């Protein structure tokens, strides 16, 4: 019974046939031992050459010549491999947010993106942004500056919490001036061709309230998986934003679009930081490492999710990246719990990850 759903998922993928993209080999293949984990560092710990390599790898993925899109049959607007990731996130948004498998799904999503970066010459691990360092002045963060800073002033953008941007970013490697292509895929739920720039509308107050060290400590101190996960992910209203929603809302603009937020490369650093906090919570006790629970039915219905049954997530619960990652993107929660590849008792296949946070 435990493996039936997972096997069904594999069969479903096989039915896609030639529509599935050619696989990129896992950094940590099935059956291997994680003896040399990738070292995920805070952005400021990267060398100048590593930062440049990251910029170039993202641009490589967002080049229709070197890395053309493979998910055009799902989202007609995509033109590049970078946009394939946006499209898959857009497609699954309603069923992978505000659910028990939120963190596991995004852990898989980030791992896949990390592998794709390495196919474009980036040999370091995916970096993260520890914005608790910048909570007093998010707008003045050197990490944000390296990614182009705030957007230009847009008189039509919201001015909530003192925001003064809202328009396109005009400097840095991911601006038009820096040679970054417009995003071809539409915003929100629009899967069509609708080119647009990356925008930001930074809100310092959000960072001060929701991205401070106390919020991280609050989440990490939670005694159960469900309490931890709900606290860190947060919700959609001010009183329950949490660090996940707070990070998206604090930067706003493109990354504030729940469906297509991966269009801003900062998305990956934000979610890597959330993944780091999860790993930190897992390290607190042996029981935490494989702790799971909670419902797969979204606890917030604002995204109009399909009719998902209210059942509890277990380590056998299947999650996937659709055709984004081919058969390698179909796995179970249990294979994603330990970033160094061990799995809960009873699982016969090794984990699919091999990295750590430093």
N, C-alpha and C positions, 0 to 999 in steps of 0.2 A: 504493500500500500504506500509506503514512504517514497518509493522511487517511481511510482506510476506516473505522477504528474511530470516529473523531470524527463522521463523517457518519452512521454507524449510531446513535450516541448521539442525534443530532438527530432522526433518524427515530423512535427510541423515545420521545422526548419528545412528538413530534407526535401519537403514538398516544394519549397521555394525554388530549388534547383539552381539553374544558372543565374538566377537573379541575385543570389548571395555573392558578396564581394570575395575576392581571393583572400584567404586568411593571412594574417601576419603572425609569425610564430610567437608563442608566449615567451616572455622573459623567464618564466618559471614553468616549464612543461610538466604535464602530469607524470607522477612517479619520481620526480627529481627531489633533491634535498636542498632546502634553502640555506646554503653555507656562505653565500656572499651577497647579502641583501643590499639593494640600492639604498643610498643614504639620502633621504628627503630632508632638505635644509630650508631654513627660513630664507626668503629672497635676499636679504642683506648679507647672508653668509656666502652667497655665490660670488665667484670671481668675475671680473669684468668680461673675460672671454666666455665664461659660462652664460652670463646674461645675454651677451651678443648671440651666442649659439642658440639660446632659447628663442630670442626674437626671430632669428633666421629660420628656425625650424617651424615656428607657427606660420611664418610667411610662406614657407615651402608647402605646408599643408593647405594654405589658402591660395594656391596658384593653380588655375584650371589646366595649365599645361603639364606641370610636374605631378600634380595630384588632383586629377579630375574627380568630380563627384561620382558616387556609386549608388546613391539612394534617390535618383531622380524619379524612379517609379513610385516612390512613396511621397516625395516632396518635389514637385516639378520645378520649384524655384532654385534648388541647390545647383551650384556650379563647381564646388571644390570639396575635397575631402574634409577640410575644416568645417564646412557647412553640413556635411553628413552628420556630424556630432550634434550640431544644433537641431537638425531635423529629427533625430532619434529622441533627443530630450523633449522636444516639442510634442512628439507623438505620444510619449509615455507620461507626460507631466501629470495628468489627472489621476494616474494610478500609482505613482511612485513618490508622491508627496503626502505628508500627514498620515503616513502608514508605518507599520512596524519595520518594513524593509527599506525605508528611506535611506538610511546610512549604508546598508549593504549594497543597494543598487548604485548609489553614487560612488562607492568604493570601487565597484567594478567598472563604472563609466570612466573614472579617473585613471584607473590602471590601463585601460585600453588606450586612452588618449596619450598616456605616458609612452606606451609602446609605439604609437604612431609618430610621436616626436623623435624617438630614437631611429625610426626609419628615415627621418629627415636630417640626420647628422647630430642630433642633440644627445650627448652621451652621459649627461648627468641625470639625476632623478627629478621628478616633478617637484618644484619648489612650493612652499606655502607662504602665506602672508599672515604673520602674527600681529593683527591690528590692535591687540591689547597694548602694544608698545606705543601706538599712535592715537590712543583713545582721546587724549586731551585736544588733539587737533588733527582729525582725520584728513582734512583738506591739505595739511602741510606734510603728510606722510611722504618720505622719500620713495617708498614703494609705489605709491600712487603716482608720484612724479615720474618715476621710471616708465610707467605705463601710459603717460600722456596727461596726467592730472585731470582736472575738472573739465567739463564741456564749456564751450563758449556760451555767453549769455543769450538766452532765448526768452524773449518777452512773453511767449505763450506757455512756457514751462511753469510748473508749480513752484511756489516760493516757500513751501512749508519748511519749518525748522531752519530758516535763514538761507536756504539754497539760493545760489546766484548763477548757476550754470544752466544745464538742460539741453544745450546744443551739441554739435559735433566736437570731439576733441580735436585740437588743432596742432598738437605737437607730439613728439614721441614716435616710437616705431609702429604704433598701431593707428596712426592718423593717416589721412590721405597724403599729407605732406611728407610723412615718413615712408610712403610707398605701400601702405596697406590698402588692399582693394576694399571697395564697398561690400557689405554683406548683401548677397543676392536674394537670400530667402526672406520672405515676408516676416513681419513681427507678429507677436501674440500667436494666434492659431492659423495665421495665413501661411499656407504651404506654397504659395505661388511666387513668381518672380517679382520682387519689389525692392530694388536696390536702395540701400540706406547706409549712412555712416555709423560709427560707434558714438553714442552719446553718453554723457554723465551729468549728474546733478547732485553733487555731494552735499550731504546734510550733517554738519558737524555734531549737532545735538544728538542725533541718533547714535553716532559713534560713542559719545560721552556716556550715554545712558545704557546702551545695549552691547557695546563691544569692549567693555573695560575688564580688567583682571578679575574683578569680583563676580562677573557673570560666568566666566570660565570656571572659577572655583565653585560656584553654586552648582553648576552642572556636574562637575567631577565628583562632588560630595554626595550626589544622590545614591542611595543604597541599592536601587534596583535598576535593571536595564530600561524598563518602561519609563520610569521617572526621569532617568538620565536622558533618554532619547527625546521625550516630549519637551523637556526643558531646553535642550540644546537646539532642536529644530525650531521650536516656537510655533507661533500661529500667524494670523493675518491682521490682528488689531494691535494697537500700541501697547496695551498692558501685557501682552503675551508674545511679543515679537521674537524673543530668543536671539541667540547669536546668528543662527542661520538666516532668518528673515531680516534681522538687524543689519547683517552684512550686505544683503541685496538692497535693502531700502536705504541704508546709509550712503551707498555709492550712487544708487538709482540710475536713471537713464537705461541704457541697453541691458545692463546686468540686473536691473530692477524688473525686467519683463520675465515673469515666472516661466513662460514657455520657451523663450529663445535667449535666455540669459547666457548660455555658453558662447554667444556671438562675441562677448567681451572676454578676451583672454584672462582678465582678472577673475573670472568665474572659477577657473581651475585652481588658482592660488587660494581663493576663499574656501572652496570645498576641500582642498587639501588641508587647510587649517582645521576645519571641522572634523575631518578624518583623523588628524593628529590628536585632537581632544578626545575622540572616541578611543583611540589607541591608548591614550593616557589613562582613561577610565578603566580600560580593560586590564592594564598592568597593575591596578591597585590590589587585586586579589586573584587567585587561580579561578575562582568561581565566575569572575567577570569576563574572562577571556571568551568563553563560549556561551555567555548569557544571551538569551533571546526571549521573545514574547511580544504580546500586543497583537492587535488585529490587522489584517491585510486590507480591511475596509477603511477608506479615508475618514478620519475623525472630523474633518472639515469638508463640507459638501459644496463650497463655493465654486470649485472647479468643474462642477457637473460631471463627476466620474461615472463610468458605466456601472451597471448593477454588480458590484463586487460583494461576494459573500462575507459575512462577519465571522471569520474563522481566525484562530490564533496562528501566528507564524511560528514555525519550528525551524531547526537547522536544515531540514529537508526541503524547505519551501523553494521552489524553482524561480529564479529570476533570469532575465535575459536582456540583451541589447538588440533584439530583433535581428535584422540582416546586417546591422552595422559591423559586427565582428564575426560573422559567420558562425560556425558551430562552436567556436571558442567562446562566444558570448553567451552561451547557454550553460548555466551552472546552478548550484544551490547555495543558499545562504551559508551553510556550514563550511563551504570551501573558501569563504571570504571573511571569516571571523578573525583568523590570525594572519597578520600581515607577513608572517614568516612561514606560512604554509602548513602548520599542523591543523588537524581537524578533530571534531568531537568524536567520542567513542562510537563505534558502529559505522562510521563513514569509511568506505573502502577505497576511496580515491583521495589522493593528497590535495592539499589546498592549491589555489591558483595564484598565490601572491608571494612576493619575495622582496620586501622593502622594510625600512624602519625610519623613524623620525629622529633627527639629531638636532 
